[in-house]
Amino acid sequence: MEIEEKMAEKPEDWPANARESVLEAICEKVEEFRENPSYKTREVLLSLVCNHDLNQSTGIGLMRVTEYEVATINYLYMIGAAHQINSLKIYLYDLITETTRLQKIMSWCNPVLGANDEDAARIITYEEGLMLPLKLYHFAYQKYTIEKELPFAEQLFSVVNGVMQVSKTEDEINSIAYAYSALLHDISNMHGSKKERIWEFTREELLKLFKLEAKILKMNNQSPITRPTKGILIMQISNFILKSRHNYNEDYICKYLPKNVARESVSNHQIWMKKTELLNDKREQKVIPEFFQDTSWIKYDWIKDIDFTATRTYYVSCFSKAINSDEMQNDYGQCIYGYKNDRIVDLVAPIGIMKLKKKDDTDDDLPDTIERPYISQVIAFDVLYDEIEAKKELEYLFDVIDMFDMSGAEKKQFLQEILQYWILSVKDYEWHEEKERRYVIFLYDDYNYKEVEFDDTFLKVKTSLFLTPDFIIGDNPGRWEIMRQLYAKRKALFSREYLFCEECLMQDHDAAVMQMPKVCPVCGSNKIKMVYHEE
């Protein structure tokens, strides 16, 4: 990676702090994934960028934010966008959060150091160098953490609205429209870690943020129904509404597997996902279409004769929020794989290979085609089992779509594309004890995929999901291999103390800085200990 050629010169003492060291490692692993895209190189990269606990990383080292660091952040953001590595982009927003907050804390030293109070909390390199979505986020978070008067959503709205009021030219309006839509789309891909709580907007806050987005797009003469705007809107709206079910449920997520499948996963490293039409519930995908047979509850005239015909192939992987359930173990398997957050999204996604053709006006030395790996699109949600709640949520979705400047026919088409996978998110009440969480995989016929197998029933994807879970429960035949993989991961990544359970293999950095629990918070075992370093 030649950042020097783009924006900045690498400092001679780089890396001089923990943040710079991690950025350097991420750049290295990004290049490895681009050159050799596989479930192994993806796992290493995601392990670096997917932190859950608040106290997992350290801020040790020199306090500075160099132009080279900003150039690195921008480079990684572009890589994340080009290769659809959403976890990487989420990490960068979190990094900006932490650095902005740390700068505020450092500003408290000004009376001692004699610095200018007005500039003390500013990060000039961020203000001058960050890409627009990241810069917009920095200003909003800075306002939020310094003033501490309003929720983050209100401060984000205030900053964006303020910028729009002083934006006069077409270029200025176009820039803010791009930055705001990209920002919302990026953070809508949050995984549910403790670090992301400020992004868990209420539905009232979301309405306000979406309304502002609709206003800006209209000012920019930007049609919500044309690509790429349509795709960005559909995903951010779906992500936020589906994630906000149950006020952003913070439960652990788990997968139940029979022993024979758990044993095979150690060697084949696969997850098997069924086609949507082959799921075990005979009423699958029928509940929501039945809602539309009687439209008396719908207030919009443009919602009629909805076509639920599938336009592409979808596969589904089913997990659960019911941890250590005897009934689930009896029905689906004794081996439980547990996860603290939705890092699962990127681990179940097939790795696709996109072929890009050279444009006529580009350099003759460039190859005619370039292959670019990417992580396939996955949408995740908790299943709803209540008809009244499901209809209320759909009415909310209708209200959001109706805000945007589209004709009635365009709004209907927009809704139909969302309902393609939304119909998988509501089931009959009889299934409610499963507390199911689903992952819907989007596949396209004209793309190639790596490390996947297809048959008449299953999509089989190579993954590290069952090698590096956050914890396991039950008599698992793959326990020793999982222990080995998790030990190697901890030794490579962890630099701070953590609580460790010898029974379920759970590790918790936050518990290490609070009162020591008497038993494991996951499995209830008393075989817990503090680990201060790996020997």
C-alpha positions as CSV (number, residue, x, y, z in Angstrom):
1,M,0.0,0.0,0.0
2,E,1.5,3.3,-1.1
3,I,-0.3,5.9,0.9
4,E,2.7,8.2,0.5
5,E,1.8,8.6,-3.2
6,K,-1.8,9.6,-2.3
7,M,-1.7,12.1,0.5
8,A,1.0,11.8,3.2
9,E,4.5,10.7,4.1
10,K,4.9,7.9,6.6
11,P,6.4,9.1,9.9
12,E,9.8,7.6,10.7
13,D,8.6,6.4,14.1
14,W,5.3,4.8,12.8
15,P,3.7,3.1,14.6
16,A,4.0,5.1,17.8
17,N,0.9,4.0,19.6
18,A,-1.5,1.0,19.7
19,R,-4.0,2.6,17.3
20,E,-1.3,3.1,14.6
21,S,-0.1,-0.5,15.2
22,V,-3.5,-2.0,14.6
23,L,-4.0,0.2,11.5
24,E,-0.7,-1.1,10.1
25,A,-1.8,-4.7,10.8
26,I,-5.2,-4.2,9.2
27,C,-3.5,-2.8,6.0
28,E,-1.4,-5.9,5.8
29,K,-4.3,-8.3,6.3
30,V,-6.5,-6.3,3.8
31,E,-3.8,-6.9,1.1
32,E,-3.7,-10.6,2.0
33,F,-7.4,-10.9,1.6
34,R,-7.4,-9.0,-1.7
35,E,-4.6,-11.2,-3.1
36,N,-5.9,-14.5,-1.7
37,P,-9.6,-14.1,-0.8
38,S,-10.5,-17.1,1.4
39,Y,-12.4,-17.8,4.6
40,K,-9.0,-18.0,6.4
41,T,-7.7,-14.5,5.3
42,R,-11.2,-13.1,6.0
43,E,-11.2,-14.5,9.5
44,V,-7.8,-12.9,10.3
45,L,-8.9,-9.5,8.9
46,L,-12.3,-9.6,10.7
47,S,-10.6,-10.6,14.0
48,L,-8.7,-7.4,13.9
49,V,-11.7,-5.1,13.2
50,C,-14.5,-6.8,15.2
51,N,-14.2,-5.9,18.9
52,H,-17.1,-6.4,21.2
53,D,-16.1,-5.4,24.8
54,L,-15.5,-1.8,25.8
55,N,-12.2,-2.6,27.4
56,Q,-10.8,-5.0,24.7
57,S,-8.3,-2.6,23.1
58,T,-5.6,-0.4,24.6
59,G,-4.7,3.2,23.9
60,I,-1.1,3.0,25.0
61,G,1.5,5.1,23.2
62,L,2.0,8.6,21.8
63,M,-1.1,10.8,21.6
64,R,-1.1,12.1,18.0
65,V,-3.2,12.0,14.8
66,T,-0.9,12.3,11.8
67,E,-1.7,13.0,8.2
68,Y,-0.5,9.5,7.4
69,E,-3.0,8.0,9.8
70,V,-5.8,10.0,8.2
71,A,-4.6,8.8,4.7
72,T,-4.6,5.2,6.1
73,I,-8.1,5.6,7.4
74,N,-9.3,6.9,4.0
75,Y,-7.6,4.2,2.2
76,L,-9.1,1.5,4.3
77,Y,-12.6,3.1,4.0
78,M,-12.3,2.9,0.2
79,I,-11.2,-0.7,0.4
80,G,-14.1,-1.5,2.7
81,A,-16.5,0.1,0.2
82,A,-14.9,-1.5,-2.9
83,H,-14.8,-5.0,-1.4
84,Q,-18.0,-4.7,0.6
85,I,-16.2,-5.4,3.9
86,N,-18.8,-3.6,6.2
87,S,-17.0,-4.6,9.4
88,L,-13.9,-2.7,8.2
89,K,-15.9,0.5,7.7
90,I,-17.6,0.0,11.1
91,Y,-14.2,-0.3,12.7
92,L,-13.1,3.0,11.2
93,Y,-16.2,4.9,12.6
94,D,-15.4,3.3,16.0
95,L,-11.8,4.4,15.8
96,I,-12.9,7.9,15.1
97,T,-15.2,7.7,18.0
98,E,-12.5,6.7,20.4
99,T,-9.9,9.2,19.1
100,T,-12.4,12.1,19.2
101,R,-13.3,11.2,22.8
102,L,-9.6,10.8,23.8
103,Q,-8.8,14.2,22.3
104,K,-11.6,15.7,24.4
105,I,-10.1,14.1,27.5
106,M,-6.6,15.4,26.6
107,S,-8.1,18.9,26.2
108,W,-8.7,18.9,30.0
109,C,-4.9,19.2,30.4
110,N,-4.9,22.6,28.6
111,P,-4.7,24.8,31.8
112,V,-1.5,22.9,32.7
113,L,0.0,22.9,29.2
114,G,-1.1,26.4,28.3
115,A,-2.8,25.4,25.0
116,N,-5.6,27.4,23.3
117,D,-8.9,26.3,24.8
118,E,-10.8,26.8,21.6
119,D,-8.6,24.4,19.6
120,A,-7.9,21.9,22.4
121,A,-10.7,19.4,21.5
122,R,-10.2,19.8,17.7
123,I,-8.4,17.2,15.6
124,I,-7.2,19.4,12.7
125,T,-6.0,16.4,10.6
126,Y,-9.5,14.9,10.8
127,E,-11.1,18.2,9.8
128,E,-8.8,18.7,6.8
129,G,-8.2,15.2,5.6
130,L,-11.0,12.7,6.4
131,M,-13.3,11.5,3.6
132,L,-16.7,13.3,3.8
133,P,-18.8,10.6,5.5
134,L,-16.1,10.1,8.2
135,K,-15.6,13.8,8.6
136,L,-19.3,14.4,9.0
137,Y,-19.4,11.7,11.6
138,H,-16.4,13.2,13.5
139,F,-18.1,16.6,13.7
140,A,-21.4,15.0,15.0
141,Y,-19.7,12.8,17.6
142,Q,-17.4,15.7,18.7
143,K,-20.5,17.8,19.3
144,Y,-22.2,14.9,21.1
145,T,-19.3,14.1,23.4
146,I,-18.4,17.6,24.3
147,E,-21.9,19.1,24.9
148,K,-23.4,16.0,26.4
149,E,-26.9,17.6,26.1
150,L,-28.6,15.6,23.4
151,P,-28.6,12.0,22.1
152,F,-26.2,11.3,19.2
153,A,-29.1,11.1,16.7
154,E,-30.1,14.7,17.6
155,Q,-26.5,15.9,17.3
156,L,-26.1,14.2,13.9
157,F,-29.3,15.8,12.7
158,S,-28.2,19.2,14.0
159,V,-24.8,19.0,12.3
160,V,-26.1,17.8,8.9
161,N,-29.0,20.3,9.0
162,G,-26.6,23.1,9.8
163,V,-24.3,22.2,7.0
164,M,-27.3,22.1,4.6
165,Q,-28.4,25.6,5.5
166,V,-25.0,27.0,4.4
167,S,-24.7,24.8,1.3
168,K,-25.6,26.9,-1.7
169,T,-23.9,25.4,-4.8
170,E,-24.8,22.2,-6.5
171,D,-21.4,20.6,-5.6
172,E,-21.9,21.4,-2.0
173,I,-25.4,19.9,-1.9
174,N,-24.2,16.9,-3.8
175,S,-21.3,16.4,-1.4
176,I,-23.5,16.5,1.7
177,A,-26.1,14.2,0.1
178,Y,-23.4,11.6,-0.6
179,A,-21.8,11.9,2.8
180,Y,-25.0,11.7,4.8
181,S,-26.5,8.7,2.9
182,A,-23.1,6.9,3.0
183,L,-22.8,7.5,6.8
184,L,-26.3,6.2,7.5
185,H,-25.7,3.2,5.4
186,D,-22.4,2.4,7.0
187,I,-23.5,2.5,10.6
188,S,-26.7,0.6,9.7
189,N,-24.4,-2.4,9.3
190,M,-23.5,-2.3,13.0
191,H,-22.9,-5.7,14.7
192,G,-24.5,-5.0,18.1
193,S,-21.3,-4.6,20.1
194,K,-21.1,-2.6,23.3
195,K,-19.1,0.1,21.5
196,E,-22.0,0.8,19.1
197,R,-24.8,1.7,21.5
198,I,-24.9,5.4,20.4
199,W,-26.0,4.2,16.9
200,E,-29.0,2.3,18.3
201,F,-31.5,5.0,17.3
202,T,-35.1,4.9,18.4
203,R,-37.7,4.6,15.7
204,E,-38.7,8.2,16.4
205,E,-35.1,9.3,15.8
206,L,-34.9,7.2,12.7
207,L,-38.0,8.9,11.2
208,K,-36.3,12.3,11.8
209,L,-33.0,11.1,10.2
210,F,-34.8,9.5,7.2
211,K,-36.9,12.6,6.7
212,L,-33.8,14.7,6.5
213,E,-32.2,12.3,4.0
214,A,-35.3,12.5,1.8
215,K,-35.2,16.3,1.9
216,I,-31.5,16.4,1.0
217,L,-31.9,13.9,-1.9
218,K,-34.8,16.0,-3.3
219,M,-32.7,19.2,-3.0
220,N,-30.0,17.3,-4.9
221,N,-32.4,16.2,-7.6
222,Q,-31.3,12.6,-6.8
223,S,-33.9,10.0,-7.6
224,P,-34.3,7.4,-4.8
225,I,-35.3,4.8,-7.4
226,T,-32.0,4.8,-9.5
227,R,-28.8,3.0,-8.7
228,P,-26.8,3.1,-6.6
229,T,-29.0,5.3,-4.4
230,K,-31.9,2.8,-4.4
231,G,-29.7,0.0,-3.1
232,I,-28.2,2.1,-0.4
233,L,-31.6,3.3,0.8
234,I,-33.1,-0.1,0.7
235,M,-30.3,-1.6,2.8
236,Q,-30.1,1.2,5.3
237,I,-33.8,1.4,5.9
238,S,-34.1,-2.4,6.2
239,N,-31.0,-2.7,8.5
240,F,-32.2,0.0,10.9
241,I,-35.8,-1.1,11.2
242,L,-35.0,-4.8,11.5
243,K,-32.1,-4.3,13.9
244,S,-34.3,-2.0,16.1
245,R,-36.8,-4.8,16.8
246,H,-37.1,-5.2,20.5
247,N,-35.1,-2.0,21.0
248,Y,-32.0,-3.6,19.6
249,N,-32.0,-6.9,21.4
250,E,-28.6,-7.4,23.1
251,D,-28.9,-11.2,23.8
252,Y,-26.2,-13.6,22.7
253,I,-26.7,-15.4,19.4
254,C,-26.2,-19.2,19.1
255,K,-26.3,-22.1,16.7
256,Y,-27.4,-25.6,17.7
257,L,-25.8,-28.4,15.8
258,P,-26.1,-32.2,16.2
259,K,-22.8,-34.0,17.3
260,N,-22.2,-35.5,13.9
261,V,-22.4,-32.1,12.1
262,A,-20.2,-30.5,14.8
263,R,-17.7,-33.3,14.2
264,E,-17.7,-32.8,10.4
265,S,-17.4,-29.0,10.8
266,V,-13.9,-29.4,12.2
267,S,-12.7,-30.9,8.9
268,N,-15.0,-29.5,6.2
269,H,-15.2,-25.9,7.7
270,Q,-18.6,-25.4,6.2
271,I,-22.0,-24.0,7.1
272,W,-25.0,-25.4,5.2
273,M,-27.8,-23.0,4.3
274,K,-31.2,-24.0,2.8
275,K,-33.0,-22.4,-0.1
276,T,-35.9,-20.3,1.3
277,E,-38.5,-22.5,-0.3
278,L,-37.1,-25.6,1.5
279,L,-37.3,-24.4,5.1
280,N,-39.0,-26.7,7.6
281,D,-42.1,-24.5,8.3
282,K,-44.8,-25.3,5.7
283,R,-46.2,-21.8,6.3
284,E,-42.9,-20.2,5.6
285,Q,-43.2,-16.8,3.7
286,K,-47.0,-17.0,3.9
287,V,-47.8,-14.9,7.0
288,I,-46.9,-11.4,5.5
289,P,-48.6,-12.0,2.1
290,E,-51.8,-13.0,4.1
291,F,-51.7,-9.5,5.7
292,F,-52.1,-7.9,2.3
293,Q,-55.2,-9.9,1.4
294,D,-57.2,-7.4,3.5
295,T,-55.8,-3.9,3.0
296,S,-58.2,-2.1,5.3
297,W,-55.3,-1.6,7.8
298,I,-53.1,0.1,5.1
299,K,-53.6,3.9,4.7
300,Y,-51.6,4.4,1.4
301,D,-53.3,4.1,-2.0
302,W,-50.0,3.1,-3.7
303,I,-49.9,-0.1,-1.7
304,K,-52.0,-2.6,-3.6
305,D,-51.5,-5.8,-5.6
306,I,-48.1,-6.5,-4.1
307,D,-46.1,-9.1,-6.1
308,F,-44.2,-11.4,-3.8
309,T,-42.6,-13.4,-6.6
310,A,-38.9,-14.0,-5.8
311,T,-36.6,-12.1,-8.2
312,R,-33.4,-13.9,-7.1
313,T,-32.2,-16.9,-5.2
314,Y,-32.1,-16.5,-1.4
315,Y,-30.6,-18.9,1.2
316,V,-31.2,-18.7,4.9
317,S,-29.2,-19.7,8.0
318,C,-31.1,-20.0,11.2
319,F,-29.7,-19.1,14.7
320,S,-31.4,-18.5,18.0
321,K,-31.4,-16.1,20.9
322,A,-32.5,-18.9,23.2
323,I,-29.3,-19.8,25.0
324,N,-28.9,-23.3,26.5
325,S,-32.5,-24.4,25.8
326,D,-33.2,-28.0,26.5
327,E,-36.0,-27.9,23.9
328,M,-33.8,-26.4,21.2
329,Q,-31.1,-29.0,22.0
330,N,-33.6,-31.8,21.6
331,D,-34.9,-30.4,18.3
332,Y,-31.7,-29.2,16.7
333,G,-28.6,-30.6,18.4
334,Q,-26.7,-30.8,21.6
335,C,-23.7,-28.7,20.5
336,I,-24.2,-24.9,21.1
337,Y,-21.9,-22.3,19.4
338,G,-22.3,-18.9,20.9
339,Y,-21.6,-15.4,19.6
340,K,-21.5,-12.1,21.4
341,N,-22.7,-10.0,18.3
342,D,-23.4,-10.1,14.6
343,R,-19.9,-10.7,13.4
344,I,-21.8,-13.8,12.1
345,V,-23.0,-11.7,9.1
346,D,-19.6,-11.5,7.5
347,L,-18.7,-15.1,8.4
348,V,-21.7,-16.8,6.7
349,A,-21.4,-14.6,3.6
350,P,-20.0,-16.3,0.5
351,I,-16.9,-14.6,-1.0
352,G,-17.8,-13.4,-4.4
353,I,-15.5,-12.4,-7.3
354,M,-16.6,-9.4,-9.4
355,K,-15.1,-8.9,-12.8
356,L,-14.6,-5.3,-13.8
357,K,-14.0,-4.4,-17.5
358,K,-11.7,-1.6,-18.5
359,K,-13.4,1.5,-19.7
360,D,-12.5,2.9,-23.1
361,D,-10.8,6.1,-21.8
362,T,-8.5,4.4,-19.3
363,D,-4.8,3.7,-19.5
364,D,-3.7,1.2,-22.2
365,D,-1.3,-0.5,-19.8
366,L,-4.2,-1.7,-17.6
367,P,-5.6,-5.2,-18.1
368,D,-8.9,-5.6,-19.9
369,T,-10.5,-7.1,-16.9
370,I,-9.8,-7.0,-13.2
371,E,-11.2,-9.5,-10.6
372,R,-12.2,-8.0,-7.3
373,P,-13.2,-10.1,-4.3
374,Y,-16.1,-9.0,-2.1
375,I,-18.1,-10.2,0.8
376,S,-21.7,-11.0,-0.3
377,Q,-24.7,-9.2,1.0
378,V,-26.4,-10.6,4.1
379,I,-29.3,-9.2,6.0
380,A,-30.0,-10.3,9.6
381,F,-33.0,-10.0,11.8
382,D,-34.9,-11.4,14.8
383,V,-38.0,-13.2,13.7
384,L,-41.4,-11.7,14.8
385,Y,-44.2,-14.0,16.0
386,D,-46.9,-11.4,16.8
387,E,-49.3,-10.3,14.0
388,I,-50.1,-6.9,15.6
389,E,-46.4,-6.1,16.1
390,A,-45.6,-7.1,12.6
391,K,-48.3,-5.0,11.1
392,K,-47.3,-2.0,13.2
393,E,-43.8,-2.4,11.9
394,L,-44.9,-2.6,8.3
395,E,-46.9,0.6,8.8
396,Y,-43.8,2.2,10.0
397,L,-41.9,1.0,6.9
398,F,-44.7,2.4,4.7
399,D,-44.3,5.8,6.4
400,V,-40.6,5.8,5.8
401,I,-40.9,5.0,2.1
402,D,-43.7,7.6,1.7
403,M,-41.3,10.3,2.8
404,F,-39.1,10.0,-0.3
405,D,-39.8,11.8,-3.6
406,M,-41.1,9.0,-5.7
407,S,-44.3,8.3,-7.7
408,G,-46.8,5.9,-6.3
409,A,-45.7,3.2,-8.7
410,E,-42.0,3.8,-7.7
411,K,-42.9,3.6,-4.0
412,K,-44.7,0.3,-4.7
413,Q,-41.7,-1.1,-6.5
414,F,-39.4,0.1,-3.7
415,L,-41.6,-1.7,-1.2
416,Q,-41.8,-4.9,-3.2
417,E,-38.0,-5.2,-3.3
418,I,-37.8,-4.9,0.5
419,L,-40.6,-7.4,1.0
420,Q,-38.6,-10.0,-1.0
421,Y,-36.7,-10.8,2.2
422,W,-39.0,-9.1,4.8
423,I,-41.5,-12.0,4.3
424,L,-38.9,-14.3,5.9
425,S,-38.9,-12.2,9.1
426,V,-42.4,-13.1,10.4
427,K,-43.7,-16.5,11.5
428,D,-46.7,-18.0,13.3
429,Y,-46.7,-17.7,17.1
430,E,-46.3,-21.5,17.6
431,W,-42.6,-21.1,16.8
432,H,-42.0,-18.2,19.3
433,E,-40.0,-20.3,21.8
434,E,-37.2,-20.7,19.3
435,K,-36.4,-17.0,19.4
436,E,-35.0,-17.4,15.9
437,R,-32.5,-15.0,14.4
438,R,-32.0,-15.3,10.6
439,Y,-29.4,-14.6,8.1
440,V,-30.5,-14.1,4.5
441,I,-27.9,-14.5,1.9
442,F,-28.2,-12.7,-1.5
443,L,-26.8,-14.5,-4.5
444,Y,-26.6,-13.3,-8.1
445,D,-26.4,-15.6,-11.1
446,D,-23.8,-13.6,-13.0
447,Y,-21.2,-13.5,-10.2
448,N,-18.7,-16.2,-9.4
449,Y,-18.2,-17.4,-5.8
450,K,-15.2,-18.9,-4.0
451,E,-15.2,-21.8,-1.6
452,V,-18.9,-22.7,-2.0
453,E,-20.8,-25.8,-3.1
454,F,-24.4,-26.0,-4.4
455,D,-26.8,-28.9,-4.5
456,D,-30.6,-29.1,-4.8
457,T,-31.1,-28.2,-1.2
458,F,-28.1,-26.5,0.3
459,L,-25.6,-23.7,-0.2
460,K,-22.4,-24.9,1.5
461,V,-20.0,-22.0,2.4
462,K,-16.5,-22.3,3.8
463,T,-16.3,-20.4,7.1
464,S,-14.4,-20.1,10.3
465,L,-17.7,-19.7,12.2
466,F,-17.5,-23.0,14.0
467,L,-13.7,-22.8,14.7
468,T,-13.7,-19.5,16.5
469,P,-17.0,-19.0,18.3
470,D,-17.1,-16.7,21.4
471,F,-18.1,-19.7,23.5
472,I,-19.4,-23.2,23.3
473,I,-21.9,-25.2,25.5
474,G,-22.4,-28.9,25.5
475,D,-20.3,-32.0,24.8
476,N,-18.7,-30.8,21.5
477,P,-16.6,-33.3,19.6
478,G,-14.6,-30.4,18.1
479,R,-13.8,-28.9,21.5
480,W,-10.0,-29.5,21.3
481,E,-9.7,-27.9,17.9
482,I,-11.8,-25.0,19.0
483,M,-9.7,-24.5,22.1
484,R,-6.6,-24.5,19.9
485,Q,-7.9,-22.0,17.5
486,L,-9.2,-19.7,20.2
487,Y,-5.9,-19.8,22.1
488,A,-4.0,-18.8,19.0
489,K,-6.5,-16.0,18.4
490,R,-6.2,-14.7,21.9
491,K,-2.4,-14.9,21.9
492,A,-2.2,-13.0,18.6
493,L,-4.8,-10.2,19.5
494,F,-5.3,-9.7,23.2
495,S,-3.1,-7.1,25.0
496,R,-5.3,-6.6,28.0
497,E,-6.5,-8.8,30.9
498,Y,-9.7,-10.7,30.6
499,L,-12.0,-13.1,32.4
500,F,-11.8,-16.7,31.0
501,C,-14.2,-19.6,31.5
502,E,-12.5,-23.0,31.2
503,E,-15.8,-24.7,30.7
504,C,-17.4,-22.7,27.8
505,L,-14.2,-20.9,26.7
506,M,-15.9,-17.5,27.0
507,Q,-13.6,-14.4,27.4
508,D,-14.7,-11.1,28.8
509,H,-12.5,-8.0,29.0
510,D,-15.1,-5.8,30.7
511,A,-15.4,-8.3,33.6
512,A,-11.7,-7.9,34.2
513,V,-12.1,-4.3,35.2
514,M,-15.2,-4.7,37.3
515,Q,-16.0,-6.9,40.2
516,M,-15.0,-10.5,39.6
517,P,-18.2,-12.6,39.2
518,K,-18.6,-15.8,41.1
519,V,-19.6,-17.9,38.1
520,C,-19.4,-17.6,34.3
521,P,-22.1,-15.2,33.1
522,V,-22.7,-17.5,30.1
523,C,-22.7,-21.1,31.3
524,G,-22.8,-20.7,35.1
525,S,-19.6,-22.6,35.7
526,N,-17.3,-21.7,38.6
527,K,-14.3,-22.7,36.5
528,I,-13.3,-19.1,35.8
529,K,-10.1,-17.2,36.1
530,M,-8.4,-13.9,35.3
531,V,-5.8,-14.0,32.5
532,Y,-3.3,-11.2,32.5
533,H,-1.1,-12.5,29.6
534,E,-0.7,-15.5,27.4
535,E,2.3,-17.6,28.2
